[in-house]
Amino acid sequence: MSSSKSFSLAEDWVVVILGLGIVFLAIFGVIVPQPNFSWSNFSELGNQVFSIHNLQAIATQFGLVFIVAIIGASLLGKSVKSLLIVFPSVYVLTMLALIFAGNSLVKDYNLEAVIFSLAIGLVISNFFNLPDWFKSALSTELYVKIGLILLGTTVIFGDILKAGSLGLIQALVVVISVWYFAFWVCKKLKIDKEMALMLSSAVSICGVSAAIATSGAIKGDSKKLSYIISLVLITAIPMMIFMPYLADKMGLSQEVTGAWLGGSIDTSGAVAASGSLVGEEALKISTIVKFSQNVLLGIAAFVISIYWSYSKSVDDETKKEKPTLKIIWERFPKFVLGFIFASLLFSFFISPETNVAVKGSLKFIQGLWFTLAFTSIGLETNFKDLFQQDNKKPLYAFLIAQTFNIIVTLIIALLLFQ
C-alpha cells in the first residue's frame, strides 16, 4: 500500500497547521461535543455511555480527528488508503480504553485512559503479528505533537509567572544536572551519540516530547526514537503509581510531593494522574513544574541543534559545513512554536468568555490525541525488542539516569518547596 509522494511537508509544519487549525475552529464556534464515559455498573454503561446521544458525540468527535488524520497523511505524503483501515481501528481501541478508564472503581485509583490504551496496544502487538503496512500507517509522533500544541492552550503564562518561579529554578537545575549525568552514563556504556542525546533529553526534560524534539533537531533514527518512547512510557507507569505512595510514607507535604512528581515523571498524563492521587495542591504544583520543563524544551532543542550541527561538521564521514542560522532553523522543532503560539494566544488575546466556551472541548480533544498516540505506541512496541542484546545498554542507561533523576529531584523539591 504505497502512496504518491509528489507533495509533502515536514511533519512539524503539518502538526502546526493541524493543531492550530483545531484551535481556531473552536475559537470560531466549531465546538466538538464531549462524550461521557463515566459509569459504575452495566446499567449505566448501557444507558449513558452507549446512549444514542453519547454515540452521536463519539461519532462527531471521530469525524473531526479522522479528517485531521487524513489531511495530515496527505500533507506528509503518506498512504491515505492504509489510514482508512488503520485509524478507525486505533480509534475503536482508544474508545475501549476510555470506557475502561470511565469506570467509577478505576477512577478511584486515578488510572488514566492512556494506561489502558497503552496496555491494549501492547497486548495486541505482543500476541499478534501486525503487518508492516499497518504499523507504517501509525502516526504516533503526529498525534503526540498535535496534543502538545493543544496543551499550549492550557499553559497560561500568568499562572506560570505567579506560581512557577520555584518550578523554573527546579526545572533548570534538574534538566542540566540530569541531562549531563545521563549523557555521561551513555558515554561510559559506549552508546552511540544519537541515542545518547535522545535518551538524555527524554530523562531530563519532559519525556516523549523531549525525545521527539531532540530527534527532530538531530534528524534522529525513528527506530531509536520509538525505543526511547517505549522506555519512557513503560517506566512512567510504575513511577506514577508508587511515587505518591512513597511520598506518603516519607511524610512529604503536598507541595514537595507535587514538585517531586512533576520534575521526575516524564509524561504530562502520568504527572496529572499521580498528582491527583495526592491532592489538589500536589496536582497544581506538579503540573506547573512539568510545564516549567516544557517551557525549557524549545531552548534545549535549540542548544542540541547547535551541538549536533558542530558535531556533524567535524565528522570525516559526513563532512558537513559549519552550521548557519539556516541549518539551525531547519533542525529546530517547529511544533514548539505552535505550542508557544497557542499559549500566548490564550494568555493574552482570547477573552475569558471564549476561553470558558472552548477550553473543555479542546482539553478533551487534546487528551484524545494523547490517548490515540499511546494506543499507537502500544501497537508499535514489542517487548522482545526492549530486551534484545543490542538494546540492553540503552535500557541500563535509562534506568540508571531515571534513578538519579528521582533522587536529585526529591532533594531539590525538599530545598525549594519545604
Disulfide bonds with the S-S distance in Angstrom:
none
